[in-house]
Amino acid sequence: MALFAWLTLAHRVVLPEPPLRPDSATFGFADQLGLIAGFIAAWPTASWQLGRGLTIEQRRLPYD
């Protein structure tokens, strides 16, 4: 979610002119900043879950 929010903000507010194109280096840089923002946004929840020992059970498929 943070990645999409950052890319929308970068496209409309931070870097409005010229428009960001997916094949530009500026878009790639903005994308990397968004990935870092997403990692930071997910850190508290992920560390809380790991601290409590919560895990996701693997699903068993019927043909396994």
PDB file of N, CA, C and O in Angstrom:
ATOM      1  N   MET A   1       0.816  -1.183   0.000  1.00  0.00           N
ATOM      2  CA  MET A   1       0.000   0.000   0.000  1.00  0.00           C
ATOM      3  C   MET A   1       0.869   1.260   0.000  1.00  0.00           C
ATOM      4  O   MET A   1       0.567   2.229  -0.696  1.00  0.00           O
ATOM      5  N   ALA A   2       1.936   1.238   0.777  1.00  0.00           N
ATOM      6  CA  ALA A   2       2.805   2.416   0.849  1.00  0.00           C
ATOM      7  C   ALA A   2       3.463   2.695  -0.492  1.00  0.00           C
ATOM      8  O   ALA A   2       3.686   3.854  -0.843  1.00  0.00           O
ATOM      9  N   LEU A   3       3.778   1.639  -1.252  1.00  0.00           N
ATOM     10  CA  LEU A   3       4.388   1.836  -2.570  1.00  0.00           C
ATOM     11  C   LEU A   3       3.443   2.585  -3.486  1.00  0.00           C
ATOM     12  O   LEU A   3       3.851   3.547  -4.137  1.00  0.00           O
ATOM     13  N   PHE A   4       2.190   2.166  -3.550  1.00  0.00           N
ATOM     14  CA  PHE A   4       1.232   2.823  -4.439  1.00  0.00           C
ATOM     15  C   PHE A   4       0.930   4.244  -3.978  1.00  0.00           C
ATOM     16  O   PHE A   4       0.772   5.144  -4.802  1.00  0.00           O
ATOM     17  N   ALA A   5       0.851   4.446  -2.674  1.00  0.00           N
ATOM     18  CA  ALA A   5       0.623   5.794  -2.151  1.00  0.00           C
ATOM     19  C   ALA A   5       1.792   6.707  -2.510  1.00  0.00           C
ATOM     20  O   ALA A   5       1.591   7.850  -2.921  1.00  0.00           O
ATOM     21  N   TRP A   6       3.014   6.198  -2.354  1.00  0.00           N
ATOM     22  CA  TRP A   6       4.182   7.006  -2.677  1.00  0.00           C
ATOM     23  C   TRP A   6       4.238   7.318  -4.173  1.00  0.00           C
ATOM     24  O   TRP A   6       4.515   8.457  -4.549  1.00  0.00           O
ATOM     25  N   LEU A   7       3.981   6.325  -5.036  1.00  0.00           N
ATOM     26  CA  LEU A   7       4.040   6.573  -6.478  1.00  0.00           C
ATOM     27  C   LEU A   7       2.968   7.575  -6.909  1.00  0.00           C
ATOM     28  O   LEU A   7       3.212   8.396  -7.793  1.00  0.00           O
ATOM     29  N   THR A   8       1.796   7.515  -6.300  1.00  0.00           N
ATOM     30  CA  THR A   8       0.758   8.499  -6.610  1.00  0.00           C
ATOM     31  C   THR A   8       1.181   9.886  -6.160  1.00  0.00           C
ATOM     32  O   THR A   8       1.015  10.861  -6.893  1.00  0.00           O
ATOM     33  N   LEU A   9       1.723   9.974  -4.969  1.00  0.00           N
ATOM     34  CA  LEU A   9       2.201  11.256  -4.456  1.00  0.00           C
ATOM     35  C   LEU A   9       3.343  11.792  -5.313  1.00  0.00           C
ATOM     36  O   LEU A   9       3.378  12.983  -5.623  1.00  0.00           O
ATOM     37  N   ALA A  10       4.267  10.933  -5.694  1.00  0.00           N
ATOM     38  CA  ALA A  10       5.391  11.366  -6.527  1.00  0.00           C
ATOM     39  C   ALA A  10       4.913  11.825  -7.895  1.00  0.00           C
ATOM     40  O   ALA A  10       5.428  12.802  -8.441  1.00  0.00           O
ATOM     41  N   HIS A  11       3.934  11.128  -8.450  1.00  0.00           N
ATOM     42  CA  HIS A  11       3.433  11.463  -9.781  1.00  0.00           C
ATOM     43  C   HIS A  11       2.671  12.783  -9.791  1.00  0.00           C
ATOM     44  O   HIS A  11       2.788  13.565 -10.735  1.00  0.00           O
ATOM     45  N   ARG A  12       1.889  13.031  -8.734  1.00  0.00           N
ATOM     46  CA  ARG A  12       1.014  14.205  -8.740  1.00  0.00           C
ATOM     47  C   ARG A  12       1.587  15.424  -8.022  1.00  0.00           C
ATOM     48  O   ARG A  12       1.239  16.553  -8.369  1.00  0.00           O
ATOM     49  N   VAL A  13       2.463  15.225  -7.025  1.00  0.00           N
ATOM     50  CA  VAL A  13       2.912  16.354  -6.208  1.00  0.00           C
ATOM     51  C   VAL A  13       4.414  16.590  -6.325  1.00  0.00           C
ATOM     52  O   VAL A  13       4.842  17.700  -6.643  1.00  0.00           O
ATOM     53  N   VAL A  14       5.216  15.562  -6.073  1.00  0.00           N
ATOM     54  CA  VAL A  14       6.663  15.732  -5.985  1.00  0.00           C
ATOM     55  C   VAL A  14       7.295  15.963  -7.349  1.00  0.00           C
ATOM     56  O   VAL A  14       8.108  16.872  -7.516  1.00  0.00           O
ATOM     57  N   LEU A  15       6.920  15.140  -8.327  1.00  0.00           N
ATOM     58  CA  LEU A  15       7.516  15.226  -9.661  1.00  0.00           C
ATOM     59  C   LEU A  15       6.441  15.350 -10.745  1.00  0.00           C
ATOM     60  O   LEU A  15       6.325  14.468 -11.596  1.00  0.00           O
ATOM     61  N   PRO A  16       5.645  16.447 -10.726  1.00  0.00           N
ATOM     62  CA  PRO A  16       4.536  16.529 -11.678  1.00  0.00           C
ATOM     63  C   PRO A  16       4.959  16.813 -13.116  1.00  0.00           C
ATOM     64  O   PRO A  16       4.288  16.367 -14.047  1.00  0.00           O
ATOM     65  N   GLU A  17       6.038  17.533 -13.319  1.00  0.00           N
ATOM     66  CA  GLU A  17       6.483  17.875 -14.680  1.00  0.00           C
ATOM     67  C   GLU A  17       7.924  17.486 -14.872  1.00  0.00           C
ATOM     68  O   GLU A  17       8.734  17.812 -14.004  1.00  0.00           O
ATOM     69  N   PRO A  18       8.303  16.833 -15.907  1.00  0.00           N
ATOM     70  CA  PRO A  18       7.442  16.123 -16.855  1.00  0.00           C
ATOM     71  C   PRO A  18       6.852  14.889 -16.187  1.00  0.00           C
ATOM     72  O   PRO A  18       7.397  14.407 -15.194  1.00  0.00           O
ATOM     73  N   PRO A  19       5.739  14.367 -16.718  1.00  0.00           N
ATOM     74  CA  PRO A  19       5.106  13.204 -16.090  1.00  0.00           C
ATOM     75  C   PRO A  19       6.064  12.014 -16.005  1.00  0.00           C
ATOM     76  O   PRO A  19       6.884  11.792 -16.896  1.00  0.00           O
ATOM     77  N   LEU A  20       5.942  11.262 -14.923  1.00  0.00           N
ATOM     78  CA  LEU A  20       6.777  10.068 -14.759  1.00  0.00           C
ATOM     79  C   LEU A  20       6.368   9.006 -15.764  1.00  0.00           C
ATOM     80  O   LEU A  20       5.183   8.712 -15.921  1.00  0.00           O
ATOM     81  N   ARG A  21       7.334   8.444 -16.431  1.00  0.00           N
ATOM     82  CA  ARG A  21       7.093   7.346 -17.367  1.00  0.00           C
ATOM     83  C   ARG A  21       7.721   6.087 -16.788  1.00  0.00           C
ATOM     84  O   ARG A  21       8.799   6.162 -16.199  1.00  0.00           O
ATOM     85  N   PRO A  22       7.083   4.938 -16.936  1.00  0.00           N
ATOM     86  CA  PRO A  22       7.626   3.698 -16.364  1.00  0.00           C
ATOM     87  C   PRO A  22       8.994   3.302 -16.901  1.00  0.00           C
ATOM     88  O   PRO A  22       9.696   2.512 -16.270  1.00  0.00           O
ATOM     89  N   ASP A  23       9.389   3.837 -18.060  1.00  0.00           N
ATOM     90  CA  ASP A  23      10.687   3.467 -18.621  1.00  0.00           C
ATOM     91  C   ASP A  23      11.787   4.482 -18.302  1.00  0.00           C
ATOM     92  O   ASP A  23      12.879   4.408 -18.866  1.00  0.00           O
ATOM     93  N   SER A  24      11.506   5.430 -17.400  1.00  0.00           N
ATOM     94  CA  SER A  24      12.510   6.433 -17.067  1.00  0.00           C
ATOM     95  C   SER A  24      13.282   6.053 -15.799  1.00  0.00           C
ATOM     96  O   SER A  24      12.793   5.294 -14.962  1.00  0.00           O
ATOM     97  N   ALA A  25      14.471   6.585 -15.678  1.00  0.00           N
ATOM     98  CA  ALA A  25      15.296   6.334 -14.494  1.00  0.00           C
ATOM     99  C   ALA A  25      14.687   6.999 -13.262  1.00  0.00           C
ATOM    100  O   ALA A  25      14.813   6.478 -12.154  1.00  0.00           O
ATOM    101  N   THR A  26      14.037   8.130 -13.441  1.00  0.00           N
ATOM    102  CA  THR A  26      13.399   8.814 -12.314  1.00  0.00           C
ATOM    103  C   THR A  26      12.283   7.956 -11.725  1.00  0.00           C
ATOM    104  O   THR A  26      12.118   7.898 -10.506  1.00  0.00           O
ATOM    105  N   PHE A  27      11.519   7.293 -12.588  1.00  0.00           N
ATOM    106  CA  PHE A  27      10.465   6.393 -12.112  1.00  0.00           C
ATOM    107  C   PHE A  27      11.081   5.236 -11.329  1.00  0.00           C
ATOM    108  O   PHE A  27      10.558   4.850 -10.283  1.00  0.00           O
ATOM    109  N   GLY A  28      12.171   4.688 -11.819  1.00  0.00           N
ATOM    110  CA  GLY A  28      12.847   3.600 -11.115  1.00  0.00           C
ATOM    111  C   GLY A  28      13.338   4.038  -9.744  1.00  0.00           C
ATOM    112  O   GLY A  28      13.239   3.288  -8.773  1.00  0.00           O
ATOM    113  N   PHE A  29      13.866   5.249  -9.667  1.00  0.00           N
ATOM    114  CA  PHE A  29      14.325   5.780  -8.387  1.00  0.00           C
ATOM    115  C   PHE A  29      13.149   5.990  -7.436  1.00  0.00           C
ATOM    116  O   PHE A  29      13.222   5.627  -6.262  1.00  0.00           O
ATOM    117  N   ALA A  30      12.061   6.578  -7.947  1.00  0.00           N
ATOM    118  CA  ALA A  30      10.866   6.782  -7.124  1.00  0.00           C
ATOM    119  C   ALA A  30      10.294   5.441  -6.674  1.00  0.00           C
ATOM    120  O   ALA A  30       9.792   5.323  -5.556  1.00  0.00           O
ATOM    121  N   ASP A  31      10.368   4.441  -7.533  1.00  0.00           N
ATOM    122  CA  ASP A  31       9.888   3.107  -7.186  1.00  0.00           C
ATOM    123  C   ASP A  31      10.709   2.518  -6.044  1.00  0.00           C
ATOM    124  O   ASP A  31      10.147   1.914  -5.130  1.00  0.00           O
ATOM    125  N   GLN A  32      12.009   2.681  -6.083  1.00  0.00           N
ATOM    126  CA  GLN A  32      12.862   2.181  -5.012  1.00  0.00           C
ATOM    127  C   GLN A  32      12.549   2.875  -3.691  1.00  0.00           C
ATOM    128  O   GLN A  32      12.532   2.231  -2.642  1.00  0.00           O
ATOM    129  N   LEU A  33      12.301   4.181  -3.732  1.00  0.00           N
ATOM    130  CA  LEU A  33      11.912   4.896  -2.510  1.00  0.00           C
ATOM    131  C   LEU A  33      10.583   4.371  -1.974  1.00  0.00           C
ATOM    132  O   LEU A  33      10.399   4.271  -0.761  1.00  0.00           O
ATOM    133  N   GLY A  34       9.651   4.035  -2.874  1.00  0.00           N
ATOM    134  CA  GLY A  34       8.374   3.472  -2.457  1.00  0.00           C
ATOM    135  C   GLY A  34       8.528   2.096  -1.835  1.00  0.00           C
ATOM    136  O   GLY A  34       7.835   1.773  -0.870  1.00  0.00           O
ATOM    137  N   LEU A  35       9.426   1.281  -2.372  1.00  0.00           N
ATOM    138  CA  LEU A  35       9.672  -0.038  -1.791  1.00  0.00           C
ATOM    139  C   LEU A  35      10.262   0.076  -0.389  1.00  0.00           C
ATOM    140  O   LEU A  35       9.910  -0.695   0.503  1.00  0.00           O
ATOM    141  N   ILE A  36      11.145   1.027  -0.205  1.00  0.00           N
ATOM    142  CA  ILE A  36      11.713   1.267   1.127  1.00  0.00           C
ATOM    143  C   ILE A  36      10.623   1.744   2.084  1.00  0.00           C
ATOM    144  O   ILE A  36      10.586   1.321   3.239  1.00  0.00           O
ATOM    145  N   ALA A  37       9.733   2.626   1.610  1.00  0.00           N
ATOM    146  CA  ALA A  37       8.631   3.100   2.446  1.00  0.00           C
ATOM    147  C   ALA A  37       7.710   1.943   2.835  1.00  0.00           C
ATOM    148  O   ALA A  37       7.243   1.881   3.972  1.00  0.00           O
ATOM    149  N   GLY A  38       7.450   1.041   1.912  1.00  0.00           N
ATOM    150  CA  GLY A  38       6.611  -0.120   2.215  1.00  0.00           C
ATOM    151  C   GLY A  38       7.256  -1.039   3.236  1.00  0.00           C
ATOM    152  O   GLY A  38       6.580  -1.570   4.117  1.00  0.00           O
ATOM    153  N   PHE A  39       8.561  -1.227   3.118  1.00  0.00           N
ATOM    154  CA  PHE A  39       9.281  -2.048   4.088  1.00  0.00           C
ATOM    155  C   PHE A  39       9.193  -1.441   5.476  1.00  0.00           C
ATOM    156  O   PHE A  39       8.950  -2.150   6.452  1.00  0.00           O
ATOM    157  N   ILE A  40       9.391  -0.134   5.569  1.00  0.00           N
ATOM    158  CA  ILE A  40       9.328   0.555   6.857  1.00  0.00           C
ATOM    159  C   ILE A  40       7.907   0.516   7.418  1.00  0.00           C
ATOM    160  O   ILE A  40       7.721   0.374   8.627  1.00  0.00           O
ATOM    161  N   ALA A  41       6.907   0.642   6.548  1.00  0.00           N
ATOM    162  CA  ALA A  41       5.516   0.618   7.014  1.00  0.00           C
ATOM    163  C   ALA A  41       5.125  -0.761   7.537  1.00  0.00           C
ATOM    164  O   ALA A  41       4.308  -0.859   8.452  1.00  0.00           O
ATOM    165  N   ALA A  42       5.691  -1.823   6.974  1.00  0.00           N
ATOM    166  CA  ALA A  42       5.337  -3.178   7.386  1.00  0.00           C
ATOM    167  C   ALA A  42       6.148  -3.659   8.588  1.00  0.00           C
ATOM    168  O   ALA A  42       5.777  -4.653   9.213  1.00  0.00           O
ATOM    169  N   TRP A  43       7.225  -2.993   8.919  1.00  0.00           N
ATOM    170  CA  TRP A  43       8.127  -3.455   9.968  1.00  0.00           C
ATOM    171  C   TRP A  43       7.445  -3.635  11.326  1.00  0.00           C
ATOM    172  O   TRP A  43       7.617  -4.692  11.932  1.00  0.00           O
ATOM    173  N   PRO A  44       6.680  -2.662  11.842  1.00  0.00           N
ATOM    174  CA  PRO A  44       6.100  -2.845  13.183  1.00  0.00           C
ATOM    175  C   PRO A  44       5.171  -4.054  13.276  1.00  0.00           C
ATOM    176  O   PRO A  44       5.244  -4.814  14.241  1.00  0.00           O
ATOM    177  N   THR A  45       4.308  -4.237  12.296  1.00  0.00           N
ATOM    178  CA  THR A  45       3.371  -5.360  12.338  1.00  0.00           C
ATOM    179  C   THR A  45       4.098  -6.685  12.220  1.00  0.00           C
ATOM    180  O   THR A  45       3.789  -7.633  12.943  1.00  0.00           O
ATOM    181  N   ALA A  46       5.061  -6.758  11.315  1.00  0.00           N
ATOM    182  CA  ALA A  46       5.796  -8.007  11.129  1.00  0.00           C
ATOM    183  C   ALA A  46       6.599  -8.364  12.377  1.00  0.00           C
ATOM    184  O   ALA A  46       6.632  -9.529  12.773  1.00  0.00           O
ATOM    185  N   SER A  47       7.239  -7.390  12.995  1.00  0.00           N
ATOM    186  CA  SER A  47       8.022  -7.688  14.194  1.00  0.00           C
ATOM    187  C   SER A  47       7.104  -8.064  15.361  1.00  0.00           C
ATOM    188  O   SER A  47       7.473  -8.904  16.182  1.00  0.00           O
ATOM    189  N   TRP A  48       5.921  -7.460  15.449  1.00  0.00           N
ATOM    190  CA  TRP A  48       4.969  -7.824  16.489  1.00  0.00           C
ATOM    191  C   TRP A  48       4.512  -9.270  16.312  1.00  0.00           C
ATOM    192  O   TRP A  48       4.435 -10.025  17.281  1.00  0.00           O
ATOM    193  N   GLN A  49       4.210  -9.651  15.071  1.00  0.00           N
ATOM    194  CA  GLN A  49       3.762 -11.021  14.812  1.00  0.00           C
ATOM    195  C   GLN A  49       4.866 -12.023  15.113  1.00  0.00           C
ATOM    196  O   GLN A  49       4.600 -13.066  15.710  1.00  0.00           O
ATOM    197  N   LEU A  50       6.079 -11.734  14.719  1.00  0.00           N
ATOM    198  CA  LEU A  50       7.187 -12.635  14.997  1.00  0.00           C
ATOM    199  C   LEU A  50       7.466 -12.731  16.495  1.00  0.00           C
ATOM    200  O   LEU A  50       7.788 -13.804  17.005  1.00  0.00           O
ATOM    201  N   GLY A  51       7.341 -11.610  17.192  1.00  0.00           N
ATOM    202  CA  GLY A  51       7.554 -11.608  18.636  1.00  0.00           C
ATOM    203  C   GLY A  51       6.535 -12.458  19.379  1.00  0.00           C
ATOM    204  O   GLY A  51       6.861 -13.054  20.405  1.00  0.00           O
ATOM    205  N   ARG A  52       5.319 -12.522  18.883  1.00  0.00           N
ATOM    206  CA  ARG A  52       4.276 -13.340  19.511  1.00  0.00           C
ATOM    207  C   ARG A  52       4.321 -14.784  19.039  1.00  0.00           C
ATOM    208  O   ARG A  52       3.583 -15.625  19.553  1.00  0.00           O
ATOM    209  N   GLY A  53       5.172 -15.081  18.073  1.00  0.00           N
ATOM    210  CA  GLY A  53       5.282 -16.438  17.572  1.00  0.00           C
ATOM    211  C   GLY A  53       4.182 -16.813  16.595  1.00  0.00           C
ATOM    212  O   GLY A  53       3.930 -17.998  16.378  1.00  0.00           O
ATOM    213  N   LEU A  54       3.525 -15.829  16.006  1.00  0.00           N
ATOM    214  CA  LEU A  54       2.466 -16.114  15.047  1.00  0.00           C
ATOM    215  C   LEU A  54       3.073 -16.518  13.712  1.00  0.00           C
ATOM    216  O   LEU A  54       3.990 -15.867  13.213  1.00  0.00           O
ATOM    217  N   THR A  55       2.564 -17.579  13.148  1.00  0.00           N
ATOM    218  CA  THR A  55       3.035 -18.035  11.848  1.00  0.00           C
ATOM    219  C   THR A  55       1.840 -18.339  10.958  1.00  0.00           C
ATOM    220  O   THR A  55       0.716 -18.486  11.436  1.00  0.00           O
ATOM    221  N   ILE A  56       2.092 -18.430   9.689  1.00  0.00           N
ATOM    222  CA  ILE A  56       1.066 -18.794   8.726  1.00  0.00           C
ATOM    223  C   ILE A  56       1.217 -20.281   8.444  1.00  0.00           C
ATOM    224  O   ILE A  56       2.282 -20.744   8.036  1.00  0.00           O
ATOM    225  N   GLU A  57       0.150 -21.014   8.665  1.00  0.00           N
ATOM    226  CA  GLU A  57       0.178 -22.451   8.396  1.00  0.00           C
ATOM    227  C   GLU A  57       0.187 -22.691   6.895  1.00  0.00           C
ATOM    228  O   GLU A  57      -0.553 -22.047   6.152  1.00  0.00           O
ATOM    229  N   GLN A  58       1.011 -23.602   6.461  1.00  0.00           N
ATOM    230  CA  GLN A  58       1.032 -23.944   5.050  1.00  0.00           C
ATOM    231  C   GLN A  58      -0.218 -24.736   4.707  1.00  0.00           C
ATOM    232  O   GLN A  58      -0.635 -25.622   5.455  1.00  0.00           O
ATOM    233  N   ARG A  59      -0.799 -24.412   3.587  1.00  0.00           N
ATOM    234  CA  ARG A  59      -1.993 -25.138   3.152  1.00  0.00           C
ATOM    235  C   ARG A  59      -1.583 -26.439   2.508  1.00  0.00           C
ATOM    236  O   ARG A  59      -0.626 -26.505   1.737  1.00  0.00           O
ATOM    237  N   ARG A  60      -2.324 -27.461   2.839  1.00  0.00           N
ATOM    238  CA  ARG A  60      -2.079 -28.772   2.240  1.00  0.00           C
ATOM    239  C   ARG A  60      -3.019 -28.937   1.072  1.00  0.00           C
ATOM    240  O   ARG A  60      -4.236 -28.830   1.222  1.00  0.00           O
ATOM    241  N   LEU A  61      -2.463 -29.195  -0.076  1.00  0.00           N
ATOM    242  CA  LEU A  61      -3.280 -29.424  -1.248  1.00  0.00           C
ATOM    243  C   LEU A  61      -3.795 -30.851  -1.248  1.00  0.00           C
ATOM    244  O   LEU A  61      -3.136 -31.734  -0.699  1.00  0.00           O
ATOM    245  N   PRO A  62      -4.948 -31.107  -1.844  1.00  0.00           N
ATOM    246  CA  PRO A  62      -5.509 -32.454  -1.785  1.00  0.00           C
ATOM    247  C   PRO A  62      -4.651 -33.523  -2.457  1.00  0.00           C
ATOM    248  O   PRO A  62      -4.744 -34.698  -2.103  1.00  0.00           O
ATOM    249  N   TYR A  63      -3.833 -33.140  -3.403  1.00  0.00           N
ATOM    250  CA  TYR A  63      -3.024 -34.139  -4.104  1.00  0.00           C
ATOM    251  C   TYR A  63      -1.642 -34.296  -3.509  1.00  0.00           C
ATOM    252  O   TYR A  63      -0.822 -35.016  -4.078  1.00  0.00           O
ATOM    253  N   ASP A  64      -1.345 -33.658  -2.392  1.00  0.00           N
ATOM    254  CA  ASP A  64      -0.042 -33.845  -1.732  1.00  0.00           C
ATOM    255  C   ASP A  64      -0.022 -35.087  -0.889  1.00  0.00           C
ATOM    256  O   ASP A  64       0.994 -35.394  -0.266  1.00  0.00           O
TER     257      ASP A  64
END
